[in-house]
C-alpha cells in the first residue's frame, strides 16, 4: 500500500515558479490554467508566481538553475 500524506496547503508567502513547455501547447496551456487556478485556490499571491514558457523540455534544468540562483527578497 502506498503511503499517503495529507496537509493543509497554505499559499500566503509561498513563491512558486512554473516552467511550461511550448511543445503540445494545446495540452500544456490547459495544465497551466489548472495550476494557476490551484495557486489562486490556495491564496498564493500573483506577485509570488513566475511562469516561464520553455521551447523544449530539455531546457527545464537550465531554467531551474536560473531560478535557484536568483536572490529574491
Residue pairs with C-beta under 8 A, 6 or more apart in sequence:
9 42
10 42
10 43
11 39
11 42
11 43
11 44
11 45
11 48
12 43
12 44
12 45
13 48
14 44
14 48
15 48
15 49
15 50
15 72
16 39
16 44
16 48
16 49
16 50
17 49
17 50
17 51
17 52
17 63
17 67
18 32
18 35
18 36
18 49
18 50
18 51
18 52
19 51
19 52
19 54
19 60
19 63
19 64
20 28
20 29
20 31
20 32
20 51
20 52
20 53
20 54
21 28
21 53
21 54
21 55
21 56
21 57
21 60
22 28
22 53
22 54
22 55
22 56
23 56
23 57
32 51
36 49
36 51
39 49
50 67
52 63
54 60
54 63
